[in-house]
Amino acid sequence: MALGGNPIFNGQSFRGATQAPPVPQAPYGAPYGQAPYGQQPYGQPSYGQQGWGTQSQGMTDEQLQQMYNQPSAGPADTGRMTFDDVIMKTAACLGAVLVGAAITLTVGLGLASLLMIVGALGGFVLALVNTFKKQPSPALILAYAALEGLFLGGLTRILDTQYPGVGLQAVVGTLSVFAVTLLLFKSGKVRATPKAMRFFMIALGGYALFSIVNLVMMMTGLTQEPFGLRSGMIGVVIGLLAIGLAAFSLVMDFTSIEAGVRSGAPQRFSWTAAFGLTVTLVWLYVEIIRLLAILRGDD
């Protein structure tokens, strides 16, 4: 699994669920594969007991044939996470995002601004709760998605009022980046290699530090620009870097989900995977619409 990326996938609960079980150890004093003294090897009956093969002697040939013709149990039948599970849970989360966004896009601008703040703060709190929660909670994850929808809808409403059309462009851009990243990952051309991970962590740390400094300067009035230091050509370069980081974060999310499916993680962790993808997609959308607004503001 790609460690150091999305903290949701690096939590102890999801990471522990994707780790392979330990190799069974032989009893003390007995070589592996041999039973200790006084015990029968696995699959062999003890003295005076019938073996497994004798239990099937009472079945007819037709019953045996029907039993053998039945399909083997798949991951879904055994309660394991599958790609279909992740897709369905992610679709549910994105549906909740759309519902929340529809509310702030249809109400008055003043109420939309208030709901945007509520969605931003509430989404941040639930993001922390869901990240550090040992077991995924579908209700809390869907609530997070709905709150993020309020935030995204309000942000889109404000920016689209100033720069008409940026909302639709941001949606198309987000879907395009997601589709291209998924295709590149499936083809094997983009992977979360250790070298790429080190570069990602350095770039992400620098971007986070810059964002904090920029926020402090905007709140203290040291800069009067709408986006603070993220204006002009510097804002464009940093915006492109942020979109690249979000896209590579998707690659790490795909890597973690693939590892979870291959290792047979419990089915409930498909909600964790959907939550992680939703967080990354929200980040990607915010970066794209902000970059579009910066470009339109320089016209």
C-alpha positions as CSV (number, residue, x, y, z in Angstrom):
1,M,0.0,0.0,0.0
2,A,1.1,3.5,-0.7
3,L,2.0,4.9,2.7
4,G,2.3,8.6,3.3
5,G,-0.6,9.7,1.1
6,N,-4.2,10.0,2.0
7,P,-4.4,9.8,5.8
8,I,-7.7,8.0,5.6
9,F,-6.1,5.0,3.9
10,N,-3.1,5.1,6.2
11,G,-5.2,4.8,9.4
12,Q,-4.6,1.8,11.5
13,S,-8.1,0.4,10.8
14,F,-7.9,0.3,7.0
15,R,-4.2,-0.5,6.9
16,G,-4.6,-3.3,9.4
17,A,-7.5,-4.7,7.4
18,T,-5.4,-4.9,4.2
19,Q,-2.4,-6.6,5.8
20,A,-2.1,-10.3,5.1
21,P,-2.6,-12.6,8.1
22,P,0.5,-14.0,9.7
23,V,1.8,-17.4,8.6
24,P,0.7,-20.0,11.1
25,Q,3.5,-21.4,13.3
26,A,4.0,-25.0,14.0
27,P,3.7,-26.2,17.6
28,Y,6.9,-26.2,19.6
29,G,9.0,-29.2,18.9
30,A,7.3,-30.2,15.7
31,P,8.4,-29.3,12.1
32,Y,6.0,-27.2,10.2
33,G,3.5,-29.4,8.4
34,Q,3.7,-32.2,10.9
35,A,1.3,-32.7,13.8
36,P,2.7,-33.0,17.3
37,Y,2.9,-36.3,19.0
38,G,-0.5,-37.8,19.8
39,Q,-2.4,-35.7,17.2
40,Q,-3.6,-36.7,13.8
41,P,-2.5,-34.6,10.7
42,Y,-5.1,-32.2,9.3
43,G,-7.7,-34.0,7.2
44,Q,-7.0,-37.4,8.6
45,P,-9.5,-39.0,11.1
46,S,-8.4,-40.1,14.5
47,Y,-8.7,-43.7,15.6
48,G,-12.3,-44.8,15.8
49,Q,-13.7,-41.9,13.8
50,Q,-14.9,-41.7,10.2
51,G,-13.1,-39.5,7.7
52,W,-14.7,-36.8,5.6
53,G,-15.0,-39.0,2.6
54,T,-17.3,-41.4,4.4
55,Q,-19.8,-38.6,5.0
56,S,-20.4,-38.2,1.3
57,Q,-21.2,-41.9,0.7
58,G,-24.8,-41.4,1.6
59,M,-25.3,-38.8,-1.2
60,T,-26.4,-39.8,-4.7
61,D,-24.4,-39.2,-7.8
62,E,-26.9,-36.5,-8.9
63,Q,-26.5,-34.7,-5.6
64,L,-22.8,-34.8,-5.7
65,Q,-22.8,-33.5,-9.3
66,Q,-25.1,-30.6,-8.4
67,M,-22.8,-29.7,-5.5
68,Y,-19.7,-29.7,-7.7
69,N,-21.5,-27.7,-10.4
70,Q,-22.3,-24.8,-8.0
71,P,-20.1,-21.7,-8.6
72,S,-17.4,-21.1,-6.0
73,A,-18.1,-18.3,-3.5
74,G,-16.7,-14.9,-4.6
75,P,-15.5,-12.0,-2.4
76,A,-19.0,-10.6,-2.1
77,D,-20.4,-13.9,-0.9
78,T,-17.7,-14.1,1.8
79,G,-18.1,-10.5,3.0
80,R,-15.0,-9.1,1.4
81,M,-14.5,-5.8,-0.2
82,T,-14.8,-5.6,-4.0
83,F,-14.4,-2.9,-6.6
84,D,-18.1,-2.9,-7.2
85,D,-18.7,-2.2,-3.5
86,V,-16.3,0.8,-3.7
87,I,-18.0,2.1,-6.8
88,M,-21.4,1.9,-5.3
89,K,-20.4,3.5,-2.0
90,T,-18.5,6.3,-3.9
91,A,-21.6,7.0,-6.0
92,A,-23.7,7.3,-2.9
93,C,-21.2,9.8,-1.4
94,L,-21.1,11.8,-4.6
95,G,-24.9,11.7,-4.6
96,A,-24.9,13.2,-1.1
97,V,-22.5,15.9,-2.3
98,L,-24.8,16.8,-5.1
99,V,-27.8,17.0,-2.8
100,G,-25.9,19.4,-0.5
101,A,-24.7,21.5,-3.4
102,A,-28.2,21.7,-4.9
103,I,-29.4,23.3,-1.7
104,T,-26.8,26.1,-1.6
105,L,-27.2,26.6,-5.4
106,T,-30.9,27.3,-5.1
107,V,-31.3,29.4,-2.0
108,G,-30.6,33.1,-1.7
109,L,-27.0,34.2,-1.9
110,G,-26.9,35.4,1.7
111,L,-28.2,32.0,3.1
112,A,-25.9,30.2,0.6
113,S,-22.9,31.9,2.1
114,L,-24.0,31.0,5.6
115,L,-24.6,27.4,4.6
116,M,-21.2,27.3,2.9
117,I,-19.5,28.2,6.2
118,V,-21.5,25.6,8.1
119,G,-20.6,23.0,5.5
120,A,-16.9,23.9,5.6
121,L,-16.7,23.7,9.4
122,G,-19.0,20.7,9.8
123,G,-17.3,18.8,7.0
124,F,-13.9,19.5,8.6
125,V,-15.0,18.1,11.9
126,L,-16.6,15.0,10.4
127,A,-13.6,14.5,8.2
128,L,-11.5,14.2,11.4
129,V,-14.0,12.0,13.1
130,N,-14.2,9.6,10.1
131,T,-10.5,9.5,9.6
132,F,-9.7,8.5,13.2
133,K,-12.7,6.3,13.7
134,K,-11.7,2.6,14.1
135,Q,-14.7,1.3,12.2
136,P,-16.4,3.1,9.2
137,S,-19.8,4.7,9.9
138,P,-21.9,5.0,6.7
139,A,-24.1,7.6,8.3
140,L,-21.2,9.8,9.3
141,I,-19.5,9.4,5.9
142,L,-22.7,10.4,4.1
143,A,-23.2,13.3,6.5
144,Y,-19.7,14.5,5.7
145,A,-20.4,14.3,2.0
146,A,-23.6,16.3,2.3
147,L,-21.8,19.0,4.3
148,E,-19.1,19.2,1.8
149,G,-21.8,19.6,-0.8
150,L,-23.1,22.6,1.1
151,F,-19.6,24.1,1.0
152,L,-18.9,23.3,-2.6
153,G,-22.3,24.6,-3.7
154,G,-21.8,27.9,-1.8
155,L,-18.3,28.3,-3.2
156,T,-19.5,27.7,-6.7
157,R,-22.4,30.1,-6.2
158,I,-20.1,32.9,-5.2
159,L,-17.4,32.4,-7.8
160,D,-19.9,31.7,-10.6
161,T,-21.6,35.0,-9.8
162,Q,-18.3,36.8,-10.3
163,Y,-17.0,34.7,-13.1
164,P,-20.0,33.1,-15.0
165,G,-19.4,29.6,-16.2
166,V,-16.5,28.6,-13.8
167,G,-18.8,26.1,-11.9
168,L,-19.6,24.0,-14.9
169,Q,-16.0,24.2,-16.1
170,A,-14.7,23.0,-12.7
171,V,-17.1,20.0,-12.8
172,V,-15.9,19.0,-16.2
173,G,-12.3,19.6,-15.3
174,T,-12.7,17.4,-12.1
175,L,-14.3,14.6,-14.0
176,S,-11.7,14.8,-16.8
177,V,-8.7,14.6,-14.3
178,F,-10.4,11.7,-12.5
179,A,-11.0,9.8,-15.7
180,V,-7.5,10.3,-17.1
181,T,-5.9,9.4,-13.8
182,L,-7.9,6.2,-13.5
183,L,-7.1,5.2,-17.1
184,L,-3.4,5.9,-16.6
185,F,-3.4,3.9,-13.4
186,K,-5.3,0.9,-14.9
187,S,-2.8,0.9,-17.8
188,G,0.1,0.8,-15.4
189,K,1.7,4.0,-16.7
190,V,1.3,5.8,-13.4
191,R,2.2,4.2,-10.1
192,A,2.9,5.3,-6.6
193,T,6.5,4.4,-6.6
194,P,8.7,5.2,-3.5
195,K,10.6,7.9,-5.4
196,A,7.3,9.5,-6.5
197,M,6.0,9.3,-3.0
198,R,9.0,11.2,-1.6
199,F,8.6,13.9,-4.1
200,F,4.9,14.1,-3.4
201,M,5.4,14.4,0.4
202,I,8.0,17.2,-0.1
203,A,5.7,19.1,-2.5
204,L,2.6,18.6,-0.3
205,G,4.5,19.8,2.8
206,G,5.6,22.9,0.9
207,Y,2.1,23.6,-0.4
208,A,0.5,23.2,3.0
209,L,3.0,25.6,4.5
210,F,2.4,28.2,1.8
211,S,-1.4,27.8,2.2
212,I,-1.2,28.4,5.9
213,V,1.0,31.5,5.4
214,N,-1.3,32.8,2.7
215,L,-4.4,32.3,4.9
216,V,-2.8,34.2,7.8
217,M,-1.9,37.1,5.6
218,M,-5.4,37.3,4.2
219,M,-7.0,37.2,7.7
220,T,-4.7,39.8,9.0
221,G,-5.1,42.1,6.1
222,L,-1.4,41.9,5.0
223,T,-2.7,41.3,1.4
224,Q,-5.8,42.8,-0.2
225,E,-5.9,40.4,-3.2
226,P,-9.0,38.1,-3.3
227,F,-6.8,35.0,-3.3
228,G,-3.9,36.5,-1.3
229,L,-0.6,35.5,-2.6
230,R,-2.3,33.1,-5.1
231,S,-2.8,35.9,-7.6
232,G,-1.3,36.5,-11.0
233,M,1.2,34.1,-12.5
234,I,2.3,32.8,-9.1
235,G,-1.3,31.8,-8.4
236,V,-1.5,30.0,-11.7
237,V,1.7,28.0,-11.1
238,I,0.7,27.1,-7.5
239,G,-2.8,26.1,-8.8
240,L,-1.3,23.8,-11.4
241,L,1.0,22.3,-8.7
242,A,-2.0,21.7,-6.4
243,I,-4.0,20.0,-9.1
244,G,-1.1,17.8,-9.9
245,L,-0.8,16.9,-6.2
246,A,-4.5,16.1,-6.0
247,A,-4.3,14.0,-9.1
248,F,-1.4,12.0,-7.7
249,S,-3.3,11.6,-4.5
250,L,-6.0,9.8,-6.6
251,V,-3.3,7.4,-7.8
252,M,-2.4,6.6,-4.2
253,D,-6.1,6.2,-3.4
254,F,-6.4,3.7,-6.2
255,T,-3.3,1.9,-5.0
256,S,-4.7,1.5,-1.5
257,I,-8.1,0.4,-2.8
258,E,-6.5,-2.2,-5.0
259,A,-4.4,-3.5,-2.1
260,G,-7.6,-3.7,0.0
261,V,-9.5,-5.8,-2.5
262,R,-6.5,-8.1,-3.2
263,S,-5.9,-8.8,0.5
264,G,-9.6,-9.5,1.1
265,A,-10.4,-6.6,3.4
266,P,-13.8,-6.7,5.1
267,Q,-16.7,-5.4,3.0
268,R,-17.4,-2.5,5.5
269,F,-14.1,-0.9,4.6
270,S,-15.5,-0.1,1.1
271,W,-17.1,2.9,2.9
272,T,-13.7,4.0,4.0
273,A,-12.4,3.7,0.4
274,A,-15.4,5.8,-0.8
275,F,-14.8,8.4,1.9
276,G,-11.1,8.7,0.9
277,L,-12.0,9.1,-2.7
278,T,-14.6,11.7,-1.9
279,V,-12.1,13.8,0.2
280,T,-9.6,13.8,-2.7
281,L,-12.3,14.7,-5.3
282,V,-13.5,17.6,-3.1
283,W,-9.9,18.8,-2.9
284,L,-9.4,18.5,-6.6
285,Y,-12.6,20.4,-7.4
286,V,-11.7,23.3,-5.1
287,E,-8.3,23.6,-6.7
288,I,-9.7,23.6,-10.2
289,I,-12.4,26.2,-9.6
290,R,-9.9,28.4,-7.7
291,L,-7.5,28.2,-10.6
292,L,-10.2,29.0,-13.1
293,A,-11.3,32.0,-11.0
294,I,-7.7,33.3,-10.9
295,L,-7.4,33.0,-14.6
296,R,-10.7,34.8,-15.2
297,G,-9.7,37.5,-12.7
298,D,-6.5,38.3,-14.7
299,D,-8.5,38.9,-17.9
